């Protein structure tokens, strides 16, 4: 497996984990997600982005700023950022 394929596999896992958080968001309409699962997902995603791209990058800055709370709307934004990360990895636009 190439480095790029490995990165794509990892980001796909993070996207899936975010989608799973969204599926399991509370059904009462308040949009809360499991705090522990959110914290793990957020930390793993930020670590992945930092390792995969230059330290000062827009993806990490946006993820830190926009994915703050264990609520559905923040997870949706995070999944969107991870999808953008995946597109850049697929196109070869990343720095190890």
C-alpha positions as CSV (number, residue, x, y, z in Angstrom):
1,X,0.0,0.0,0.0
2,X,1.4,3.4,-1.0
3,X,1.6,6.3,1.4
4,X,-1.2,8.0,-0.5
5,X,-3.4,5.0,-0.3
6,X,-2.7,4.7,3.4
7,X,-3.7,8.4,3.9
8,X,-6.9,7.9,1.9
9,X,-7.7,4.8,4.0
10,X,-7.1,6.8,7.2
11,X,-9.2,9.8,6.2
12,X,-12.0,7.5,5.0
13,X,-12.0,6.0,8.5
14,X,-12.3,9.5,10.0
15,X,-15.1,10.4,7.7
16,X,-17.0,7.2,8.5
17,X,-16.5,7.9,12.3
18,X,-17.9,11.4,11.8
19,X,-20.9,10.0,9.9
20,X,-21.5,7.4,12.6
21,X,-21.5,10.3,15.2
22,X,-24.2,12.0,13.1
23,X,-26.3,8.8,12.9
24,X,-26.2,8.4,16.6
25,X,-26.9,12.0,17.4
26,X,-29.7,12.4,20.0
27,X,-33.1,11.9,18.5
28,X,-34.7,14.7,20.6
29,X,-33.8,17.3,18.0
30,X,-31.2,19.0,20.2
31,X,-28.4,17.8,17.9
32,X,-26.0,16.6,20.7
33,X,-23.6,13.8,19.9
34,X,-21.8,11.5,22.4
35,X,-19.2,13.7,24.1
36,X,-16.5,11.0,24.5
37,X,-16.9,9.8,20.9
38,X,-16.7,13.3,19.7
39,X,-13.6,14.1,21.6
40,X,-11.9,11.0,20.3
41,X,-12.9,11.7,16.7
42,X,-11.9,15.4,16.9
43,X,-8.5,14.6,18.4
44,X,-7.8,11.8,15.9
45,X,-8.9,14.1,13.0
46,X,-6.7,17.0,14.1
47,X,-3.7,14.7,14.6
48,X,-4.2,13.2,11.2
49,X,-4.4,16.6,9.5
50,X,-1.4,17.9,11.3
51,X,0.7,14.8,10.3
52,X,-0.5,14.8,6.7
53,X,-0.1,18.4,5.8
54,X,2.2,21.2,6.8
55,X,1.8,22.3,10.4
56,X,0.4,25.7,9.4
57,X,-2.5,24.8,7.2
58,X,-6.0,25.9,6.5
59,X,-7.5,22.5,7.2
60,X,-6.2,22.3,10.7
61,X,-7.0,25.9,11.5
62,X,-10.5,25.5,10.3
63,X,-11.0,22.2,12.0
64,X,-9.9,23.7,15.4
65,X,-12.0,26.7,14.9
66,X,-15.2,25.2,13.4
67,X,-15.4,21.8,15.2
68,X,-15.6,22.9,18.8
69,X,-18.6,21.3,20.4
70,X,-20.2,17.8,20.5
71,X,-23.2,18.9,18.4
72,X,-24.4,17.7,15.1
73,X,-23.7,21.0,13.2
74,X,-20.1,20.9,14.2
75,X,-19.6,17.3,13.2
76,X,-21.2,18.0,9.8
77,X,-18.6,20.8,9.3
78,X,-15.8,18.5,10.4
79,X,-16.9,15.8,8.0
80,X,-16.9,18.4,5.2
81,X,-13.4,19.5,6.0
82,X,-12.2,15.9,6.0
83,X,-13.8,15.3,2.6
84,X,-11.8,18.3,1.3
85,X,-8.7,16.9,2.9
86,X,-9.4,13.6,1.0
87,X,-9.7,15.4,-2.3
88,X,-6.3,17.1,-1.8
89,X,-4.7,13.8,-0.9
90,X,-6.2,12.1,-3.9
91,X,-4.9,14.9,-6.2
92,X,-1.5,14.6,-4.6
93,X,-1.7,18.1,-3.1
94,X,-0.3,17.3,0.4
95,X,3.1,17.5,2.1
96,X,4.4,14.7,4.4
